[in-house]
Amino acid sequence: MAAEHHAVDLARRLSHVRWIAGGTGSGKSTLAQALAERYDVLIYDGDRAERDYVRRCTAEKQPHLWALLKAPLAQKWNGRSAQEVFELMPSLHGETFGFVVDDLLAMPTERPVLVDDFRTLPREVAPLLAWPEQAAFLLPTPQFRDGALRTRFADAARARANWGDSDHNEALALRLARDELWDAEVRRQGAELHLPVVTIDGSRDVLDLADDLAARFRLGRPPLSSRRTQRS
């Protein structure tokens, strides 16, 4: 009963938050930025915020995250199957969502906040929603993600920062396979909880998708200056 009241209180305190979650390479950050340029909203960047999770995590409360932080880069990927890497994801075990909530509670509440974070799962956010479409889970088709990640990790320095000195082609293939497993879990939970899952296949442009999300998120109409910029 106490946990239920806690969730109700959190939902009230986070009623200004909109959640953009789902799979990697689906364009979440691009869409969040497009919305921020047209509406008076703040962005919570999960990738950037993750850097501070390192300082706050403990071996007792976040054992999977702690283990990943202590392991050499190559060891996180080498010699493991996609299923094993998926099962070791801290976010799969709910180890990062508490950090997100704490950060959001510390942010201003006068403006809507867009959470751009692939780590958020439907089962975690569902109790905090005032309406189902306060969250959207974007899942790319395999072809769309393949193109997005190959472009992202064409930068050798970025690939090395993620995978160390391991074979980057093999690591990318493993990453793609792991992300398909993550997508399947998000899709399963979304269907179970009746939360919106949006397939991203490249057939719609960014502004069209941003309009769709703005309507789902009840952001209203963009400022007149933004509408003029869009028409021009």
Secondary structure, 3 states (H helix, E strand, C coil): CHHHHHHHHHHHHCCCEEEEEECCCCCHHHHHHHHHHHCCCEEEEHHHHHHHHHHHCCCCCCHHHHHHHHCCHHHHHCCCCHHHHHHCCHHHHCCCHHHHHHHHHCCCCCCCEEEECCCCCHHHHHHHCCCHHHEEEEEECHHHHHHHHHHHCCCHHHHHHHHCCCCHHHHHHHHHHHHHHHHHHHHHHHHHHCCCEEEECCCCCHHHHHHHHHHHHCCCCCCHHHHHHHHC
